[in-house]
Amino acid sequence: MEIAIFLFVIALVFIVRSIKIVPQQNAWVKERLGKYAGTLTPGLNFLVPFVDQVAYKHSLKEIALDVPSQVCITKDNTQLQVDGILYFQVTDPMRASYGSANYVNAITQLAQTTLRSVIGKLELDRTFEERDILNAQVVAAIDEAALNWGVKVLRYEIKDLTPPKEILHAMQQQITAEREKRALIAASEGRKQEQINIATGEREAFIARSEGEKQAAINNAQGEAAAILAVAEASALAIERVARAIQQPGGEQAVQLKVAEKAVEAYGRVAADASTTLIVPSHMGEVSSLIASAMAMVKSQTHGGTH
C-alpha cells in the first residue's frame, strides 16, 4: 500500500513537472539541461520532467516604465529636473532572456542618458517648445539598442520639465511683460482704428454736405433760369398780344388814349409832390406831339416784334 502511494506521488510529480499551461500574452523560455530549448506559447505545453525547466517568464503586453527623475543641463547651462514614462514591449523572449541580465534596468539607464544628451543640445526655451522632438529622439536612440534585448520601445513621454525657482520666476515675469505688451499694442490699435473711423466719418459727412450744397445751388440756378425764361416768355406773349390788338380796328386810338392817361397820371403824381418842381409845356400841342412820339415808338416795337 505504501509503495502504491509512493508511486502515485512520483507520478503526480512527473505530471506536474511535465505539463505547463502558459497564460495568454505570455511567453516562457524553456531550457533543457541548462541550454535554451525553445519558447512555450500560450496554452498547454509538455516538458520532459527533471530535464526541461522554465527558466524565464515574460509578459508580451505593453509595459509602462516610470523613468526616475534626473537633472539635465541645457545648452545655455540651465538645470532642468526631468522625468518621464517609457512604453515598451517584449517581442523576442529568447533575446530578452539572454541579451541582458536585466533589460528593464538597461532600458531605464539608456533612457536617462539619452535624455541628458538630447536636452544638452537644446536651449531652455526650445526644450519646452520641442517636447515631441525630444520624445522621438529618445525613442529612436533606445529602440536601436533595445533590439539586442528583444524589446521594442514604443514611445517615451516627458512628464515634467522643472527649471529652478529663479528661472521660473524670471519666466513668469517675461510672460507678464509679454502680456502687458500685447495689451498695450491692442489698446493702441484700438485707438488708431477709432481715430481712423472718426476721420472717415467726418470726411464722408463733409462730402455729403458739399454734395447737398452743390445740388441745392444747381436747383436754385435751374429755378432762377426757369423763372427768367417764364418771365421772358410772358413778356413776349404780352407784346405779341398788344401788337395784335393795335392792328385791330380802333386799336391805335385805344393805345393813344392809354398813353394819354399814363401821361396825365404822371403829371398828377409829380404835381402832388410839393418838393418837385413841375415844368409844364407852354403849348398843349407839345403834349400831343409827345403822345405821337410815344405812339411811333409803340408802332416800331410792335412791328419789330411781329417781324
JORA-V836206 format. One record per residue. N is the residue number from 1. RES is the residue in one letter. PSI is psi in radians with two decimals (999 if undefined). Layout:
n=N res=RES psi=PSI
n=N res=RES psi=PSI
//
This chain:
n=1 res=M psi=-0.76
n=2 res=E psi=-0.64
n=3 res=I psi=-0.67
n=4 res=A psi=-0.72
n=5 res=I psi=-0.70
n=6 res=F psi=-0.79
n=7 res=L psi=-0.65
n=8 res=F psi=-0.71
n=9 res=V psi=-0.76
n=10 res=I psi=-0.76
n=11 res=A psi=-0.68
n=12 res=L psi=-0.69
n=13 res=V psi=-0.73
n=14 res=F psi=-0.72
n=15 res=I psi=-0.75
n=16 res=V psi=-0.70
n=17 res=R psi=-0.33
n=18 res=S psi=-0.35
n=19 res=I psi=2.22
n=20 res=K psi=2.28
n=21 res=I psi=1.99
n=22 res=V psi=2.23
n=23 res=P psi=2.82
n=24 res=Q psi=2.56
n=25 res=Q psi=0.61
n=26 res=N psi=2.74
n=27 res=A psi=2.25
n=28 res=W psi=2.34
n=29 res=V psi=2.22
n=30 res=K psi=2.35
n=31 res=E psi=2.46
n=32 res=R psi=1.96
n=33 res=L psi=0.74
n=34 res=G psi=0.05
n=35 res=K psi=2.52
n=36 res=Y psi=2.26
n=37 res=A psi=0.19
n=38 res=G psi=3.06
n=39 res=T psi=2.26
n=40 res=L psi=2.19
n=41 res=T psi=2.90
n=42 res=P psi=2.40
n=43 res=G psi=-2.76
n=44 res=L psi=2.26
n=45 res=N psi=2.66
n=46 res=F psi=2.43
n=47 res=L psi=2.80
n=48 res=V psi=2.01
n=49 res=P psi=2.41
n=50 res=F psi=0.00
n=51 res=V psi=-0.81
n=52 res=D psi=2.60
n=53 res=Q psi=2.70
n=54 res=V psi=1.98
n=55 res=A psi=-0.66
n=56 res=Y psi=2.55
n=57 res=K psi=2.21
n=58 res=H psi=2.48
n=59 res=S psi=2.30
n=60 res=L psi=0.12
n=61 res=K psi=2.81
n=62 res=E psi=2.31
n=63 res=I psi=2.33
n=64 res=A psi=2.07
n=65 res=L psi=2.14
n=66 res=D psi=1.98
n=67 res=V psi=2.18
n=68 res=P psi=2.64
n=69 res=S psi=2.54
n=70 res=Q psi=2.84
n=71 res=V psi=2.22
n=72 res=C psi=2.60
n=73 res=I psi=2.18
n=74 res=T psi=3.07
n=75 res=K psi=-0.53
n=76 res=D psi=0.47
n=77 res=N psi=0.79
n=78 res=T psi=2.33
n=79 res=Q psi=2.41
n=80 res=L psi=2.31
n=81 res=Q psi=2.02
n=82 res=V psi=2.37
n=83 res=D psi=2.80
n=84 res=G psi=-3.09
n=85 res=I psi=2.32
n=86 res=L psi=2.29
n=87 res=Y psi=2.19
n=88 res=F psi=2.99
n=89 res=Q psi=2.40
n=90 res=V psi=2.13
n=91 res=T psi=-0.39
n=92 res=D psi=1.72
n=93 res=P psi=-0.59
n=94 res=M psi=-0.83
n=95 res=R psi=-0.63
n=96 res=A psi=-0.45
n=97 res=S psi=-0.65
n=98 res=Y psi=-0.15
n=99 res=G psi=-0.48
n=100 res=S psi=2.57
n=101 res=A psi=-0.60
n=102 res=N psi=1.62
n=103 res=Y psi=-0.49
n=104 res=V psi=-0.82
n=105 res=N psi=-0.66
n=106 res=A psi=-0.72
n=107 res=I psi=-0.72
n=108 res=T psi=-0.85
n=109 res=Q psi=-0.70
n=110 res=L psi=-0.65
n=111 res=A psi=-0.73
n=112 res=Q psi=-0.82
n=113 res=T psi=-0.68
n=114 res=T psi=-0.72
n=115 res=L psi=-0.73
n=116 res=R psi=-0.72
n=117 res=S psi=-0.74
n=118 res=V psi=-0.77
n=119 res=I psi=-0.56
n=120 res=G psi=-0.28
n=121 res=K psi=-0.08
n=122 res=L psi=2.66
n=123 res=E psi=2.91
n=124 res=L psi=-0.85
n=125 res=D psi=-0.64
n=126 res=R psi=-0.46
n=127 res=T psi=-0.56
n=128 res=F psi=-0.55
n=129 res=E psi=-0.43
n=130 res=E psi=0.83
n=131 res=R psi=-0.72
n=132 res=D psi=-0.69
n=133 res=I psi=-0.73
n=134 res=L psi=-0.82
n=135 res=N psi=-0.75
n=136 res=A psi=-0.70
n=137 res=Q psi=-0.68
n=138 res=V psi=-0.77
n=139 res=V psi=-0.77
n=140 res=A psi=-0.73
n=141 res=A psi=-0.73
n=142 res=I psi=-0.70
n=143 res=D psi=-0.62
n=144 res=E psi=-0.72
n=145 res=A psi=-0.51
n=146 res=A psi=-0.18
n=147 res=L psi=-0.63
n=148 res=N psi=-0.20
n=149 res=W psi=0.09
n=150 res=G psi=0.46
n=151 res=V psi=2.45
n=152 res=K psi=2.04
n=153 res=V psi=2.12
n=154 res=L psi=-0.85
n=155 res=R psi=2.85
n=156 res=Y psi=2.32
n=157 res=E psi=2.16
n=158 res=I psi=2.17
n=159 res=K psi=-0.90
n=160 res=D psi=2.44
n=161 res=L psi=1.85
n=162 res=T psi=1.88
n=163 res=P psi=2.98
n=164 res=P psi=2.85
n=165 res=K psi=-0.67
n=166 res=E psi=-0.72
n=167 res=I psi=-0.71
n=168 res=L psi=-0.74
n=169 res=H psi=-0.74
n=170 res=A psi=-0.68
n=171 res=M psi=-0.66
n=172 res=Q psi=-0.73
n=173 res=Q psi=-0.70
n=174 res=Q psi=-0.73
n=175 res=I psi=-0.73
n=176 res=T psi=-0.77
n=177 res=A psi=-0.68
n=178 res=E psi=-0.69
n=179 res=R psi=-0.72
n=180 res=E psi=-0.68
n=181 res=K psi=-0.80
n=182 res=R psi=-0.64
n=183 res=A psi=-0.74
n=184 res=L psi=-0.73
n=185 res=I psi=-0.75
n=186 res=A psi=-0.71
n=187 res=A psi=-0.77
n=188 res=S psi=-0.67
n=189 res=E psi=-0.64
n=190 res=G psi=-0.76
n=191 res=R psi=-0.71
n=192 res=K psi=-0.80
n=193 res=Q psi=-0.62
n=194 res=E psi=-0.80
n=195 res=Q psi=-0.68
n=196 res=I psi=-0.75
n=197 res=N psi=-0.73
n=198 res=I psi=-0.82
n=199 res=A psi=-0.72
n=200 res=T psi=-0.73
n=201 res=G psi=-0.77
n=202 res=E psi=-0.74
n=203 res=R psi=-0.78
n=204 res=E psi=-0.66
n=205 res=A psi=-0.74
n=206 res=F psi=-0.76
n=207 res=I psi=-0.75
n=208 res=A psi=-0.74
n=209 res=R psi=-0.77
n=210 res=S psi=-0.68
n=211 res=E psi=-0.67
n=212 res=G psi=-0.80
n=213 res=E psi=-0.71
n=214 res=K psi=-0.80
n=215 res=Q psi=-0.64
n=216 res=A psi=-0.75
n=217 res=A psi=-0.73
n=218 res=I psi=-0.75
n=219 res=N psi=-0.74
n=220 res=N psi=-0.78
n=221 res=A psi=-0.75
n=222 res=Q psi=-0.65
n=223 res=G psi=-0.79
n=224 res=E psi=-0.73
n=225 res=A psi=-0.73
n=226 res=A psi=-0.67
n=227 res=A psi=-0.80
n=228 res=I psi=-0.76
n=229 res=L psi=-0.71
n=230 res=A psi=-0.75
n=231 res=V psi=-0.76
n=232 res=A psi=-0.78
n=233 res=E psi=-0.66
n=234 res=A psi=-0.73
n=235 res=S psi=-0.76
n=236 res=A psi=-0.70
n=237 res=L psi=-0.69
n=238 res=A psi=-0.77
n=239 res=I psi=-0.74
n=240 res=E psi=-0.70
n=241 res=R psi=-0.69
n=242 res=V psi=-0.75
n=243 res=A psi=-0.76
n=244 res=R psi=-0.67
n=245 res=A psi=-0.65
n=246 res=I psi=-0.63
n=247 res=Q psi=-0.21
n=248 res=Q psi=2.76
n=249 res=P psi=2.26
n=250 res=G psi=0.00
n=251 res=G psi=-0.71
n=252 res=E psi=-0.73
n=253 res=Q psi=-0.64
n=254 res=A psi=-0.67
n=255 res=V psi=-0.73
n=256 res=Q psi=-0.76
n=257 res=L psi=-0.71
n=258 res=K psi=-0.70
n=259 res=V psi=-0.71
n=260 res=A psi=-0.69
n=261 res=E psi=-0.73
n=262 res=K psi=-0.65
n=263 res=A psi=-0.75
n=264 res=V psi=-0.75
n=265 res=E psi=-0.70
n=266 res=A psi=-0.78
n=267 res=Y psi=-0.67
n=268 res=G psi=-0.71
n=269 res=R psi=-0.69
n=270 res=V psi=-0.70
n=271 res=A psi=-0.56
n=272 res=A psi=-0.40
n=273 res=D psi=1.98
n=274 res=A psi=-0.49
n=275 res=S psi=-0.05
n=276 res=T psi=2.35
n=277 res=T psi=2.16
n=278 res=L psi=2.21
n=279 res=I psi=1.99
n=280 res=V psi=2.37
n=281 res=P psi=2.55
n=282 res=S psi=-0.48
n=283 res=H psi=2.42
n=284 res=M psi=-0.31
n=285 res=G psi=-0.47
n=286 res=E psi=-0.56
n=287 res=V psi=-0.73
n=288 res=S psi=-0.62
n=289 res=S psi=-0.60
n=290 res=L psi=-0.71
n=291 res=I psi=-0.69
n=292 res=A psi=-0.68
n=293 res=S psi=-0.74
n=294 res=A psi=-0.70
n=295 res=M psi=-0.69
n=296 res=A psi=-0.70
n=297 res=M psi=-0.72
n=298 res=V psi=-0.73
n=299 res=K psi=-0.73
n=300 res=S psi=-0.70
n=301 res=Q psi=-0.71
n=302 res=T psi=-0.73
n=303 res=H psi=-0.67
n=304 res=G psi=-0.61
n=305 res=G psi=-0.53
n=306 res=T psi=-0.47
n=307 res=H psi=999
//
